[in-house]
Amino acid sequence: MTQHVDGLEKFYGIIPAGGIGSRLWPLSRADAPKFLHDLTGSGSTLLRATWDRLAPLVGDDRIMVVTGRAHRAAVEEQLPDLSDPNIVLESEPRESSAAIGLAAAILERREPGVIIGSFAADHVITDQHGFRRAVVEAVAAAEAGYIATIGITPSEPAIGFGYIHCHGRLDIDSSPSALKADAFVEKPDIATATKYLESGNYLWNGGMFIARASVLLKQLGESEPELLAGLTELAESWDTPNRGAVVDRVWPGLKKIAIDYTVAEPAAAAGRLAVIPGDFGWDDVGDFAAIAKILSGGRRSDLAILGENARVLADSSSGVVVSQTSRLISLIGVTDIVVVDTEDALLVTTSANAQRVKSVVDALKLSGQGDVL
Amino acid sequence: MTQHVDGLEKFYGIIPAGGIGSRLWPLSRADAPKFLHDLTGSGSTLLRATWDRLAPLVGDDRIMVVTGRAHRAAVEEQLPDLSDPNIVLESEPRESSAAIGLAAAILERREPGVIIGSFAADHVITDQHGFRRAVVEAVAAAEAGYIATIGITPSEPAIGFGYIHCHGRLDIDSSPSALKADAFVEKPDIATATKYLESGNYLWNGGMFIARASVLLKQLGESEPELLAGLTELAESWDTPNRGAVVDRVWPGLKKIAIDYTVAEPAAAAGRLAVIPGDFGWDDVGDFAAIAKILSGGRRSDLAILGENARVLADSSSGVVVSQTSRLISLIGVTDIVVVDTEDALLVTTSANAQRVKSVVDALKLSGQGDVL
């Protein structure tokens, strides 16, 4: 399928497919990371759903996936239309600046002037049309020279997301909604999140970045010149027989740093960031409370069930059950419960404690029980 | 081992090993009933622990076990010293009057004048010496012609047990603690149980009955003459080649009724019941709340774990975990929780809901998911 939407002729999608999603243990594992799971009951993995959102905008041949070597087979199984030159394999994880920066550098070499957009492989978006409108505006802002991001209109005082503080409109003819951003803020406490929501000046940081590849790389180089030098060297060798040797030499030494710090925040500080508000039902599915919310459509009293062969018998119970076995699961008188049943590990917690799952994973690593990670 | 305690020369122990223990599902099952489990972490099944309490009092060759045909192999594995003539197999369950009555009738035929004592295979007793003292007194009361039961001194206003209302002492020289009983009462609500405890006149019905076999059978015959006739016919044929034919013909038609109704209550009404108070740490382990209490030694804030290969990681959690798998179980922020993890079924509930487990089992039967019962 080769097609694209008007205005997106120069656009290329990048899907960084990394990150285990420790807060979703024991569902997500090193060998079965979050993006390889169906967390919405749609029948598609999050990775496949991300592909299916992008492909109608840019065409199958204009999506690049960056993932770990260990996940190559699983990714190719999920994305049979992904072409071989468009899969970038990391020998080891080096964070989002390296992953997205390498993809941008390779694409800029192959197609000077390309506009890239990076979309995480493990987020959920409900309204495809709303997403498309925001992407079209973001690409227009990128054409105008900005680094664009899509900021999500908050629907509640979420404490699990970062926020972007915006102040007034940019004047971009082709991108009328674009806002100026002056700061990225980390996950707030509930009181601060409530103030953010009431002020109307904060959007969630959805982690989507759209820019000319050259602009993004220039910004990255201002923050981290050595990282840019390494990525440039990798890109120059990528489509040559030297790729393997250069990867082995350069990749392991690259600085591990999130793209928020190397590109988004410095661009905001320099007035080069355009924020396109998006209101299309977004979630990063960061923990089991998010899964419960997504599956139950926001209702609190229901019991949500995720699992193909789930056999659940609930009596006066609510929350979420994630079933990866064919075991019968019986709940009696437990509310807001989270039960995750896998072949070798079982988690029982509550929605209110969902963020603490990561600390259990950390404890498991320390306790020598890493066989279930 | 052939031995006995002074005063217990005519005494014969009967262990009715029946009853699935549905409130302990999914641990207890039709093919793995409660008495075949270790519910205290002692390393012994409840059946074996019952044997080990009785054997020092009466000798290995004076204990009869009544159980279902399906459990023969498991019972023999647990009790290698159980002699073949002392295992009575039920072709189908017919309740305690038939089970204990048949054992009494067989033993009376073999040894006229025998005193029998029936002790459930699935109860827990902590203080062996206290138990022994109570049994010796009960046997003395039985020698004096009474039907004796051991009433447990209540340690809390339990709602999961039946009670016996006592009023004053019987005058039995050899059984100085024996009390008169005037009524058996069913499981009370918490307010009633509290009144019972405060009055000091109520003991728990521990379901232990000690009497001359002839006296017990006479009392049974006054209530249920047809049942006694059937049991007598069975006993007459038991040690003959006709046993099989008579069992096939008679057993399935016997009335299913608890011995409380056919023997204990009528004996109390007729002034023939002697209640020996016992205070030796007794529990019928009726539900998972009882297991939690037993394992934690009465402390409320602990997490109790039952399972040979249990791997449990608990964070701000309390309650009980029963693990029959080698799965890792992680609990985060769940209090008074009950988690029972077996190969094909998982239960998550709370101590407060432990009595409701039976209703789940009933629902499973109705829903056609009986494969896990």
Contacts between the chains, C-beta under 8 A, distances in Angstrom:
chain1	res1	chain2	res2	distance
A	26	B	328	7.7
A	26	B	330	7.5
A	311	B	369	6.9
A	313	B	360	6.3
A	313	B	363	6.5
A	313	B	364	6.8
A	313	B	367	7.4
A	313	B	369	7.5
A	315	B	356	6.8
A	315	B	359	7.1
A	315	B	360	6.2
A	315	B	363	7.6
A	316	B	353	7.8
A	326	B	344	8.0
A	327	B	343	7.6
A	327	B	344	5.7
A	327	B	345	6.0
A	327	B	346	5.5
A	328	B	26	7.6
A	328	B	344	6.6
A	328	B	345	4.4
A	328	B	346	7.1
A	328	B	364	7.7
A	328	B	369	6.2
A	328	B	372	4.9
A	329	B	345	7.6
A	329	B	346	4.8
A	329	B	348	7.3
A	330	B	26	7.5
A	330	B	345	6.9
A	330	B	346	7.0
A	330	B	347	4.9
A	330	B	348	7.3
A	330	B	349	7.8
A	330	B	360	5.2
A	330	B	364	7.9
A	331	B	348	5.2
A	331	B	349	7.0
A	332	B	347	7.3
A	332	B	348	7.6
A	332	B	349	3.8
A	332	B	350	7.8
A	332	B	353	4.8
A	332	B	356	5.3
A	332	B	357	6.6
A	332	B	360	6.1
A	333	B	349	5.8
A	333	B	350	5.7
A	333	B	352	6.9
A	333	B	353	3.5
A	333	B	356	6.6
A	334	B	337	7.6
A	334	B	348	5.7
A	334	B	349	6.2
A	334	B	350	6.3
A	334	B	353	7.8
A	337	B	334	7.6
A	337	B	348	6.6
A	339	B	346	7.5
A	339	B	348	5.7
A	341	B	346	5.9
A	343	B	327	7.6
A	344	B	326	8.0
A	344	B	327	5.7
A	344	B	328	6.6
A	345	B	327	6.0
A	345	B	328	4.4
A	345	B	329	7.6
A	345	B	330	6.9
A	346	B	327	5.5
A	346	B	328	7.1
A	346	B	329	4.8
A	346	B	330	7.0
A	346	B	339	7.5
A	346	B	341	5.9
A	346	B	346	7.1
A	347	B	330	4.9
A	347	B	332	7.3
A	348	B	329	7.3
A	348	B	330	7.3
A	348	B	331	5.2
A	348	B	332	7.6
A	348	B	334	5.6
A	348	B	337	6.5
A	348	B	339	5.6
A	348	B	348	5.9
A	349	B	330	7.8
A	349	B	331	7.0
A	349	B	332	3.9
A	349	B	333	5.8
A	349	B	334	6.2
A	350	B	332	7.8
A	350	B	333	5.7
A	350	B	334	6.3
A	352	B	333	6.9
A	353	B	316	7.8
A	353	B	332	4.8
A	353	B	333	3.5
A	353	B	334	7.8
A	356	B	315	6.8
A	356	B	332	5.3
A	356	B	333	6.7
A	357	B	332	6.6
A	359	B	315	7.1
A	360	B	313	6.3
A	360	B	315	6.2
A	360	B	330	5.2
A	360	B	332	6.1
A	363	B	313	6.5
A	363	B	315	7.6
A	364	B	313	6.8
A	364	B	328	7.7
A	364	B	330	7.9
A	367	B	313	7.4
A	369	B	311	6.9
A	369	B	313	7.5
A	369	B	328	6.2
A	372	B	328	4.9
